[in-house]
Amino acid sequence: MGRRGAPSDRIPTMAVIHRTTLKPTKLELLTTWLPTRPWYTGGPTAPRLTKAGGFRLDDPAGEVGIEFMVATDTSGPTPVHYLVPLTYRGAPLPDADHALIGTMEHGVLGERWAYDGCHDPVLLTQLLALFEGRTEPQAQSLTDTPDPEITHAYTGTDPLSADPTTPTDDHDGTRIPIPPTTTLHLNRTLRPGPDDLPAGAKGHVTGHWDLPDGSRARGVFAVLQPGSQI
C-alpha cells in the first residue's frame, strides 16, 4: 500500500509492502461491506472472514495500491470464497463515493481510502494490461516479487482500452463493458476446479487461494467475453 519514489526511465515504480498496522483492518471493513453486495451468498449472521490469497498489480504512477484479495467466509455450513478487487488511495477518488468500502489508518502512510476496485480506473487499466501481458502479477505480501501462479491470456485482436465504463453487479458477479465489443466479467464467488471458460471467451485470469483445510485451490478470477453482456 505504498510507493518507492518517483518513476524513472529505467526502473518502473513498484508497490512497497509495509509491515505495519491498519485500523480498522481490511477484513473488518469487508465484514460490513460484503453483505451489501448482490453476489454475497451468506446468511443472516455477519461473515467470518479470513484472507485466503490473491495478488497485486503495480500502479505505474506509484500512487494507488491495487490488490485482488480472496476472502473466505466460514460463517455458513460450507466455506465461500469471494474475490474482492481493492484499491487504496491517499485521497478520495472523485465521484466514487458509491464505491467506497471505508477508510483506514495506515501506520506508515496515514489515512487511506479503500475502494471497490472495479470502479477505479487505475485498477481497470492495469487489469486489462495483465490480460495482454503488459504488466506482471505480483505476490500479495512481498515487495517486487512476481507471482508465477497467476496465469493470464488474451486471444482477441482489438487492443483493450479502459475507457470510462459503468460496472454492473448481480448475483453472478461484476460485469464491465470494454469498448468496442468486449465485456469483462469478474467471478466474485470463486469455485475451485479446472479452468472452465465460457464458450467464445477471449481471455482469462486464473488464480489460487488457500482452503480452510490447508489445501490449495485454483479457479478463474476474470473472463473477457465477446459482445455486450450487460
Number of C-alpha atoms within 10 A of each C-alpha: 21 19 21 13 14 13 14 8 5 6 8 16 19 24 26 18 17 16 9 9 12 16 13 13 14 17 16 14 16 18 17 13 16 19 17 10 13 13 18 19 16 19 11 9 9 14 24 17 20 15 16 20 22 25 23 28 24 26 20 17 15 19 22 22 26 29 23 21 21 27 25 24 22 16 16 15 8 9 15 21 25 25 21 23 23 22 26 24 19 17 13 15 17 7 7 12 11 9 15 18 20 18 22 19 15 17 13 13 14 10 17 20 17 24 25 19 22 24 23 21 16 20 26 23 15 21 26 21 18 21 23 18 14 10 16 21 23 23 21 19 16 15 14 15 14 16 17 11 14 20 18 20 16 19 12 15 7 10 12 19 13 19 13 14 14 13 14 14 18 12 12 14 20 19 24 24 24 23 17 14 13 20 21 24 23 24 20 24 20 23 16 15 10 11 15 8 15 10 8 9 16 20 20 24 20 17 24 21 23 19 16 13 6 8 8 13 17 18 18 24 27 24 24 28 24 19 14 15 13 13
